[in-house]
Amino acid sequence: MSPEEVVRAVAGAWSRLDVDEILTLFTADAVYENVGIGVATGTDEIRQAIEPMIRSLSFFDCEIVSMAVSGNLVFTERVDHIVMDGTPIPFRIMGIWEVKGDRISAKRDYFNPAGQS
């Protein structure tokens, strides 16, 4: 898969709210960061970081507004449309994905959780 295809595959796995599928798309030593909130390193820590969130979601859709690819880096501007604990929330996010082979080795998302609309 190309770096773009890997990132789109992760977005698809999130839409299915499938933690195991999401994790298969990360390297064993991947770094998963929501800037300003926390960093998880390795698939065990990533699971611990995302599993509680996924349990609270009943819906997830990743709207990719724009995407740029430079070598193994994928830059996304997106709106993650979620329903969390019954409340619809659109999260506007800028993300940087580093891809190694067919897997993500690093993901950094930048957003302002207090300023969502």
KOLZA-899826 format. One record per residue: chain; y negated, x negated, z of N, C-alpha, C in turn. Coordinates in nm, 3 decimals. Atoms other than C-alpha are relative to their C-alpha. Layout:
BEGIN
   ch       n_y       n_x       n_z      ca_y      ca_x      ca_z       c_y       c_x       c_z
    A         Y         X         Z         Y         X         Z         Y         X         Z
...
This chain:
BEGIN
   ch       n_y       n_x       n_z      ca_y      ca_x      ca_z       c_y       c_x       c_z
    A     0.119    -0.084     0.000     0.000     0.000     0.000    -0.125    -0.088     0.000
    A     0.128     0.069    -0.002    -0.356    -0.108    -0.064    -0.068     0.026     0.135
    A     0.071    -0.028    -0.125    -0.595    -0.135     0.234    -0.056     0.143     0.007
    A     0.050    -0.139     0.001    -0.756     0.195     0.129     0.112     0.099     0.027
    A    -0.113    -0.092    -0.020    -0.416     0.366     0.114     0.049    -0.002     0.144
    A    -0.042     0.010    -0.140    -0.326     0.237     0.461    -0.094     0.083     0.088
    A     0.096    -0.076    -0.080    -0.647     0.381     0.609     0.014     0.150    -0.025
    A    -0.019    -0.143     0.029    -0.595     0.713     0.430     0.131     0.052     0.063
    A    -0.126    -0.040    -0.063    -0.236     0.719     0.562    -0.019     0.023     0.150
    A     0.027    -0.020    -0.143    -0.362     0.677     0.920    -0.076     0.132     0.021
    A     0.075    -0.127    -0.010    -0.609     0.963     0.865     0.096     0.118    -0.013
    A    -0.099    -0.106     0.016    -0.318     1.177     0.746     0.088     0.017     0.122
    A    -0.083    -0.007    -0.121    -0.107     1.089     1.050    -0.078     0.065     0.114
    A     0.083    -0.065    -0.103    -0.398     1.185     1.277    -0.007     0.151    -0.025
    A     0.009    -0.144     0.029    -0.423     1.521     1.097     0.127     0.073     0.043
    A    -0.126    -0.060    -0.046    -0.059     1.581     1.192     0.018    -0.018     0.151
    A    -0.003     0.025    -0.145    -0.135     1.470     1.552     0.133    -0.064     0.041
    A    -0.130     0.065    -0.019     0.171     1.242     1.532    -0.020    -0.144     0.047
    A     0.023     0.132    -0.059     0.137     0.946     1.769     0.096    -0.103    -0.058
    A    -0.098     0.097     0.051     0.458     0.779     1.649    -0.033    -0.042    -0.142
    A     0.036     0.033     0.137     0.352     0.800     1.285    -0.126    -0.087    -0.004
    A     0.123     0.081    -0.007     0.005     0.664     1.369     0.036    -0.144     0.034
    A    -0.033     0.136    -0.048     0.156     0.367     1.552     0.079    -0.081    -0.101
    A    -0.075     0.075     0.101     0.388     0.276     1.263    -0.094    -0.067    -0.100
    A     0.096     0.055     0.094     0.072     0.196     1.066    -0.085    -0.112     0.060
    A     0.071     0.109    -0.066    -0.050    -0.068     1.315     0.095    -0.118     0.021
    A    -0.079     0.118    -0.033     0.069    -0.425     1.362     0.029     0.002     0.151
    A    -0.039     0.003    -0.142     0.241    -0.497     1.695    -0.111    -0.053     0.089
    A     0.107     0.060    -0.078    -0.063    -0.697     1.809    -0.139     0.055    -0.037
    A     0.126    -0.057     0.046    -0.333    -0.470     1.665    -0.099     0.020     0.114
    A     0.109    -0.027    -0.093    -0.669    -0.428     1.837    -0.065     0.130    -0.042
    A     0.051    -0.135     0.025    -0.791    -0.067     1.861    -0.119     0.021     0.093
    A     0.119    -0.008    -0.084    -1.149    -0.030     1.979    -0.089     0.117    -0.036
    A     0.107    -0.097     0.009    -1.379     0.261     2.035    -0.117    -0.068     0.071
    A     0.106     0.086    -0.051    -1.693     0.050     2.077    -0.080     0.073     0.107
    A     0.072    -0.057    -0.113    -1.859     0.114     2.411     0.087     0.080     0.094
    A    -0.091    -0.079    -0.084    -1.558     0.301     2.546     0.116    -0.085     0.048
    A    -0.111     0.082    -0.043    -1.266     0.063     2.544     0.076    -0.063    -0.115
    A    -0.082     0.074     0.095    -1.026    -0.171     2.371     0.145     0.008     0.044
    A    -0.144     0.003    -0.026    -0.649    -0.142     2.346     0.059    -0.104    -0.094
    A    -0.061     0.105     0.080    -0.442    -0.437     2.226     0.152     0.018     0.002
    A    -0.144    -0.020     0.013    -0.088    -0.392     2.096     0.034     0.148    -0.001
    A    -0.035    -0.141     0.019     0.093    -0.072     2.014     0.028     0.073     0.131
    A    -0.021    -0.068    -0.129     0.190     0.000     2.377    -0.132     0.047     0.059
    A     0.132    -0.038    -0.053    -0.175    -0.003     2.489    -0.067     0.105    -0.089
    A     0.058    -0.100     0.091    -0.282     0.188     2.177     0.061     0.137     0.029
    A    -0.065    -0.127    -0.035    -0.025     0.457     2.260    -0.062     0.059     0.128
    A     0.058    -0.048    -0.126    -0.161     0.479     2.616    -0.142     0.051    -0.019
    A     0.138    -0.042     0.025    -0.514     0.513     2.477    -0.009     0.130    -0.077
    A     0.015    -0.117     0.088    -0.450     0.779     2.213     0.085     0.121     0.038
    A    -0.090    -0.111    -0.032    -0.164     0.987     2.353    -0.068     0.111     0.081
    A     0.064    -0.108    -0.076    -0.372     1.175     2.616    -0.101     0.078    -0.086
    A     0.096    -0.068     0.086    -0.639     1.251     2.357     0.073     0.094    -0.097
    A    -0.074    -0.082     0.095    -0.387     1.377     2.104     0.059     0.124     0.067
    A    -0.054    -0.116    -0.073    -0.229     1.601     2.368    -0.106     0.109     0.020
    A     0.106    -0.098    -0.023    -0.569     1.769     2.421    -0.052     0.062    -0.130
    A     0.047    -0.052     0.129    -0.619     1.835     2.048     0.094     0.106    -0.055
    A    -0.080    -0.097     0.074    -0.503     2.141     1.860    -0.027    -0.010    -0.150
    A     0.037     0.015     0.141    -0.667     2.035     1.532    -0.072    -0.133    -0.018
    A     0.071     0.122     0.038    -0.783     1.715     1.362    -0.006    -0.006    -0.151
    A     0.018     0.021     0.144    -0.927     1.665     1.015    -0.101    -0.112    -0.018
    A     0.087     0.115     0.026    -1.078     1.338     0.896    -0.067     0.020    -0.136
    A     0.079    -0.013     0.123    -1.353     1.398     0.640    -0.062    -0.136    -0.029
    A     0.058     0.129     0.037    -1.425     1.066     0.471    -0.121     0.027    -0.088
    A     0.126    -0.021     0.071    -1.789     1.081     0.364    -0.020    -0.110    -0.102
    A     0.006     0.113     0.092    -1.791     0.733     0.211     0.093    -0.109     0.049
    A    -0.094     0.107    -0.031    -1.559     0.435     0.195    -0.033    -0.119    -0.089
    A     0.016     0.123     0.077    -1.600     0.074     0.087     0.112    -0.095     0.040
    A    -0.109     0.094    -0.025    -1.330    -0.188     0.054    -0.044    -0.137    -0.046
    A     0.029     0.139     0.034    -1.385    -0.563     0.061     0.119    -0.083     0.046
    A    -0.121     0.074    -0.035    -1.061    -0.759     0.049     0.089     0.084     0.090
    A    -0.087    -0.073    -0.094    -0.859    -0.652     0.355    -0.081     0.086     0.097
    A     0.084    -0.082    -0.088    -1.155    -0.472     0.520    -0.032     0.133    -0.067
    A     0.036    -0.134     0.048    -1.214    -0.099     0.485    -0.107     0.054     0.094
    A     0.112    -0.056    -0.076    -1.544     0.054     0.595    -0.006     0.149    -0.029
    A     0.003    -0.145     0.019    -1.556     0.429     0.652    -0.118     0.062     0.074
    A     0.091    -0.094    -0.064    -1.831     0.676     0.721     0.075     0.130    -0.004
    A    -0.082    -0.120     0.000    -1.654     0.988     0.833    -0.046     0.098     0.107
    A     0.018    -0.101    -0.104    -1.667     1.308     1.030     0.141     0.041     0.040
    A    -0.128    -0.046    -0.054    -1.364     1.368     1.249    -0.024     0.138     0.060
    A     0.012    -0.137    -0.048    -1.344     1.744     1.291     0.119     0.026     0.092
    A    -0.108    -0.022    -0.094    -1.144     1.815     1.604    -0.021     0.131     0.075
    A     0.007    -0.108    -0.098    -1.063     2.104     1.831     0.068    -0.056     0.124
    A    -0.049     0.060    -0.124    -1.028     1.967     2.184    -0.014     0.102     0.112
    A     0.000    -0.099    -0.109    -0.931     2.198     2.469    -0.068     0.129    -0.045
    A     0.053    -0.126     0.054    -1.026     2.492     2.245    -0.141    -0.007    -0.055
    A     0.138     0.012     0.046    -1.371     2.358     2.153    -0.007    -0.084    -0.127
    A     0.017     0.080     0.121    -1.453     2.251     1.796    -0.111    -0.103     0.019
    A     0.097     0.109    -0.015    -1.632     1.914     1.790     0.005    -0.086    -0.126
    A     0.004     0.095     0.112    -1.746     1.716     1.484    -0.051    -0.135     0.051
    A     0.040     0.134    -0.039    -1.759     1.341     1.552    -0.039    -0.079    -0.125
    A     0.047     0.086     0.109    -1.971     1.136     1.309     0.028    -0.144     0.042
    A    -0.052     0.132    -0.038    -1.818     0.788     1.303    -0.015    -0.099    -0.116
    A    -0.010     0.113     0.093    -1.859     0.453     1.129     0.119    -0.083     0.048
    A    -0.119     0.075    -0.038    -1.532     0.263     1.125     0.022    -0.122    -0.087
    A    -0.041     0.121     0.071    -1.415    -0.082     1.027     0.148    -0.021     0.029
    A    -0.144     0.016    -0.009    -1.046    -0.133     0.959     0.038    -0.133    -0.063
    A    -0.053     0.124     0.056    -0.877    -0.471     0.910     0.148     0.023    -0.029
    A    -0.136    -0.029     0.043    -0.553    -0.446     0.716     0.072    -0.131    -0.030
    A    -0.086     0.115     0.026    -0.273    -0.703     0.713     0.129     0.055    -0.059
    A    -0.118    -0.056     0.067    -0.003    -0.621     0.460    -0.016     0.151    -0.013
    A     0.003    -0.147     0.004     0.074    -0.249     0.496    -0.038     0.060     0.134
    A     0.031    -0.050    -0.134    -0.058    -0.218     0.851    -0.140    -0.041     0.043
    A     0.132     0.028    -0.054    -0.382    -0.214     1.043     0.014    -0.102     0.112
    A    -0.003     0.101    -0.105    -0.444    -0.523     1.252    -0.119     0.015     0.096
    A     0.114    -0.026    -0.088    -0.780    -0.410     1.393    -0.074     0.124    -0.050
    A     0.080    -0.118     0.031    -0.983    -0.089     1.407    -0.114     0.006     0.100
    A     0.116    -0.016    -0.087    -1.336    -0.053     1.541    -0.076     0.123    -0.046
    A     0.078    -0.119     0.029    -1.510     0.283     1.556    -0.129    -0.004     0.080
    A     0.132    -0.005    -0.061    -1.881     0.318     1.631    -0.051     0.143    -0.006
    A     0.053    -0.136    -0.005    -2.017     0.655     1.745    -0.071     0.022     0.132
    A     0.072    -0.035    -0.121    -2.236     0.818     2.005     0.057     0.132     0.052
    A    -0.063    -0.124    -0.046    -2.023     1.069     2.199    -0.098     0.097     0.062
    A     0.100    -0.090    -0.061    -2.332     1.207     2.375    -0.086     0.067    -0.105
    A     0.091    -0.053     0.101    -2.512     1.271     2.048     0.068     0.073    -0.113
    A    -0.073    -0.069     0.105    -2.251     1.465     1.850    -0.065     0.135    -0.027
    A     0.053    -0.132     0.036    -2.360     1.774     1.661     0.100     0.076    -0.082
